[in-house]
Amino acid sequence: MATFFIWLLLFVMCWPLALLALILWPFVWLLSLPFRLLGITFDALFAFLRALLFLPARVLGYRDKN
């Protein structure tokens, strides 16, 4: 919703730039998609490594205070 209001403000202040942004947004989204997938993959990898490293502590019964 905030993005829409920012776009409306841009439309009022400089409508050609706002229309250009509206046209180019799908291309920017398509270009950023592989980087998002890469980020999701690395996040899952780090979560797996963290779970693997903390497995001995979980087996021995250590309780996290959080």
BELDAGI-V678226 format. One line per field, one symbol per residue. ss: DSSP state (H for helix, E for strand, C for the rest). phi: phi as a letter, one per 20 degrees, with the letter a starting at -180 (. if undefined). burial: # if it has 24 or more other C-alpha atoms within 12 Angstrom, else .. A space follows every 50 residues. Layout:
# BELDAGI-V678226
ss: ???
phi: ???
burial: ???
This chain:
# BELDAGI-V678226
ss: CHHHHHHHHHHHHCHHHHHHHHHHHHHHHHHHHHHHHHHHHHHHHHHHHH HHHCHHHHHHCCCCCC
phi: .fffffffffffebfffffffffegffffffegfffffffffffffffff fffeffffffnfdffe
burial: .................................................. ................
